[in-house]
Amino acid sequence: MKLPKTILTSTKCVHSGTQIDENQGGVNTPIHTSTAFKYLEDYEMKYPRMANTSNQIAVVDKINALENAEKGLVFSSGLGAIAAALLGLLKPGDHLIVQSDIYGGTAHFMHHRLERTGVDISFVDMQNARNLKEALTTSTKLIYVETPSNPLMKLTDLSMVAAFAKKHSLISFTDNTFATPIFQQPLNLGIDLVMHSGTKYFSGHSDIMFGYLGGNSGLMDLIKVAQVDLGATLDARLCYEIERSMKTLHLRVERAAENALKLASWLELNDNVEKVYYPGLPSHPQFELAKQQMQGGFGAMMSFRLKGAIDPIKFQKALQIICPAVSLGGVESLIGSPYLTSHKSISQAERDGMGISNQDVRFSVGIEAVEDLKNDLKQAFEA
Ligand SMILES: Cc1ncc(COP(=O)(O)O)c(C=O)c1O
């Protein structure tokens, strides 16, 4: 369907990418399950691992429209997207500057896989632009950012990183999983590549794993070669389910973010809580940057530090609605201790360096009635 160029985000979620079934007039993209396609008579060579079949394209086109990306690719996981991008763009001897507080699984990939290929990595605190300058070498090729960060919700100034990267001819990369394109569009701020663990808000129901990467044609063409080599792509049936989930992305994340802001403000006044990490709170040290960089909401992820007298495990076990579980971004509220979940794969010393305490709990706020979530937290504090 040819859509007007001026459509807004919620319309893009519903309509962009979706292919009307021309055979029968159905309003949903038909599922084409073939893995073998005719190639004579001017057919393009199609094969699912080459990410060029219709259901893959429907998902890519929808997310490209939301992120304003020239080209995109879908992968079988978020880490599959990160791996293809970094292995596709970097070679032995290249240097990578990485934000110090990133998702533990990404840090693990960098330490245990990427460094083995001969890529040098500097982890730096990007809240201070001076650190970027100090880390720069003549071999630096790429800057890797995740904002808001996991789990302490620190922000990196994307316009600053984009300008620095352009000045020094580097590629800038942002993991936009926590914010979603509903609240933050890195490419519009000058970043070169945007990535999502689609397993989170895009899938939205804690039942599909996938990844997305988008950016300009030149970079995406290089990454596509790596994707075809690595093979981390997606099946047509799953693409159909992803496309369906994404039609309600805006509704889900807007409601979850409204809940998160209310709960963060309430938790901040709670006697059992030492500190709340949420970019939508005026007490967040980067609240001004959050208002500038994030549009229409601050996302639905937060963390809070329980006071020493409260055992985080007992607290989580006492919850009746909010489920202690790994992952995030579903319609249901999930909670977890980063030292046992997202950051388990890195050492205690690394966690200490990142400022993550065992008293911290990461909270993925869902779309339930906010009063029910508040009452659940209240009864667990009392328990
Ligand atoms: C911020 C962030 N980036 C990347 C990933 C990796 O994505 P996936 O688990 O889909 O491979 C995760 C997973 O939790 C994440 O939280």
The ligand as an SDF file (V2000), in Angstrom:
LIG
                    3D

 16 16  0  0  0  0  0  0  0  0999 V2000
   19.5500   -3.5320   26.0740 C   0  0  0  0  0  0  0  0  0  0  0  0
   19.7040   -4.8960   25.4610 C   0  0  0  0  0  0  0  0  0  0  0  0
   20.3900   -5.0120   24.3170 N   0  0  0  0  0  0  0  0  0  0  0  0
   20.5670   -6.2150   23.7190 C   0  0  0  0  0  0  0  0  0  0  0  0
   20.0600   -7.3680   24.2780 C   0  0  0  0  0  0  0  0  0  0  0  0
   20.2810   -8.6990   23.5840 C   0  0  0  0  0  0  0  0  0  0  0  0
   19.0940   -9.0670   22.9250 O   0  0  0  0  0  0  0  0  0  0  0  0
   18.6210  -10.5840   22.7210 P   0  0  0  0  0  0  0  0  0  0  0  0
   18.4430  -11.1990   24.0660 O   0  0  0  0  0  0  0  0  0  0  0  0
   17.3530  -10.4450   21.9190 O   0  0  0  0  0  0  0  0  0  0  0  0
   19.6840  -11.2490   21.9500 O   0  0  0  0  0  0  0  0  0  0  0  0
   19.3380   -7.2890   25.4730 C   0  0  0  0  0  0  0  0  0  0  0  0
   18.7980   -8.5060   26.1020 C   0  0  0  0  0  0  0  0  0  0  0  0
   18.3380   -8.5120   27.2130 O   0  0  0  0  0  0  0  0  0  0  0  0
   19.1560   -6.0190   26.0850 C   0  0  0  0  0  0  0  0  0  0  0  0
   18.4910   -5.8810   27.2400 O   0  0  0  0  0  0  0  0  0  0  0  0
  1  2  1  0
  2  3  1  0
  2 15  2  0
  3  4  2  0
  4  5  1  0
  5  6  1  0
  5 12  2  0
  6  7  1  0
  7  8  1  0
  8  9  2  0
  8 10  1  0
  8 11  1  0
 12 13  1  0
 12 15  1  0
 13 14  2  0
 15 16  1  0
M  END
$$$$
